Each structure stands twice: as structure tokens, then as C-alpha cells.
Amino acid sequence: MSRKQIDAPLQPNEAFGEVVRSLRKEKGLSQEELGFRCDLDRTYISGIECGKRNPTIQSIWFIAEGLDEPPGILIAKTNERVEDAKEE
């Protein structure tokens, strides 16, 4: 059974991964350091950044805390990326 996808060139999980990677690099953190801050495995962070994982609300919250950002900012930036991709 395939998962339903939104009608957009960039899926939300892919956009969220781009946001996490961008903020992580902006703050000079490795995937390992972010994982340590979030109490999540580095491979899980990698999977999120590659758009291969669909994080739970709780994981999004932990990642936001690890990045010192409000969770709403991560979601808002993800939405912006999805909308921007629709316009391209």
C-alpha cells in the first residue's frame, strides 16, 4: 500500500529535512551533535534530512529544542519551502 502524497513537487518530509539541515549547518552542528542535543540517533537525523523519515510531533519538538528554535518555526519554514517549490 502506497502512502498518499500531497500534490507538490516537494513533499513535506523532504522540505522538513531541508529545513533541519539548513538550520543545523547554520548553527555549526554536526548530525551527531544535534542527535546528542535531541537524544536522537545520528542515523535518525540523517534519515530526516534526506527526507526518508517522517518524524513524529515529539521528534519535531526534540529537534527544535536541539536547534534552539520554536517548533512552530520549523513547521513554518517547511511550509514556505513546499509553497515555494509549487511556484517554481
DOKOL-487797 format. One line per field, with one value per residue (C-alpha): residue number from 0; x, y, z; residue in three letters. Coordinates in steps of 0.5 Angstrom, whole numbers. Layout:
N
mimar = [NUM:...]
x = [X:...]
y = [Y:...]
z = [Z:...]
tivo = [ALA:...]
REM end
This chain:
88
mimar = [0:1:2:3:4:5:6:7:8:9:10:11:12:13:14:15:16:17:18:19:20:21:22:23:24:25:26:27:28:29:30:31:32:33:34:35:36:37:38:39:40:41:42:43:44:45:46:47:48:49:50:51:52:53:54:55:56:57:58:59:60:61:62:63:64:65:66:67:68:69:70:71:72:73:74:75:76:77:78:79:80:81:82:83:84:85:86:87]
x = [0:3:3:-1:3:1:0:7:14:17:14:13:18:23:22:23:29:32:30:33:40:40:39:44:49:48:49:55:53:54:49:52:52:45:43:46:42:36:37:36:41:45:42:35:37:41:34:30:35:35:27:27:24:17:19:13:11:15:21:20:20:26:30:27:30:36:37:34:28:21:18:13:19:21:14:13:20:18:11:15:19:13:10:16:17:10:11:18]
y = [0:7:13:19:25:32:35:39:38:38:33:36:31:33:40:39:35:41:46:42:41:48:51:45:48:55:53:50:43:36:31:27:34:35:28:29:35:32:25:22:18:21:16:18:26:24:20:26:31:26:26:19:19:22:25:25:31:29:28:35:38:35:37:44:44:42:47:53:54:54:48:53:56:49:48:55:54:47:50:56:51:47:53:56:49:50:56:54]
z = [0:-2:2:0:-2:-3:-10:-10:-13:-6:0:7:10:4:6:13:12:8:14:19:15:14:21:23:19:20:28:26:29:26:26:31:36:34:36:42:44:42:45:38:34:29:23:25:24:17:15:17:13:7:7:8:15:18:25:30:33:39:35:32:39:41:34:35:42:40:35:40:35:37:34:30:26:24:21:18:15:12:9:6:2:0:-3:-6:-10:-12:-15:-19]
tivo = [MET:SER:ARG:LYS:GLN:ILE:ASP:ALA:PRO:LEU:GLN:PRO:ASN:GLU:ALA:PHE:GLY:GLU:VAL:VAL:ARG:SER:LEU:ARG:LYS:GLU:LYS:GLY:LEU:SER:GLN:GLU:GLU:LEU:GLY:PHE:ARG:CYS:ASP:LEU:ASP:ARG:THR:TYR:ILE:SER:GLY:ILE:GLU:CYS:GLY:LYS:ARG:ASN:PRO:THR:ILE:GLN:SER:ILE:TRP:PHE:ILE:ALA:GLU:GLY:LEU:ASP:GLU:PRO:PRO:GLY:ILE:LEU:ILE:ALA:LYS:THR:ASN:GLU:ARG:VAL:GLU:ASP:ALA:LYS:GLU:GLU]
REM end
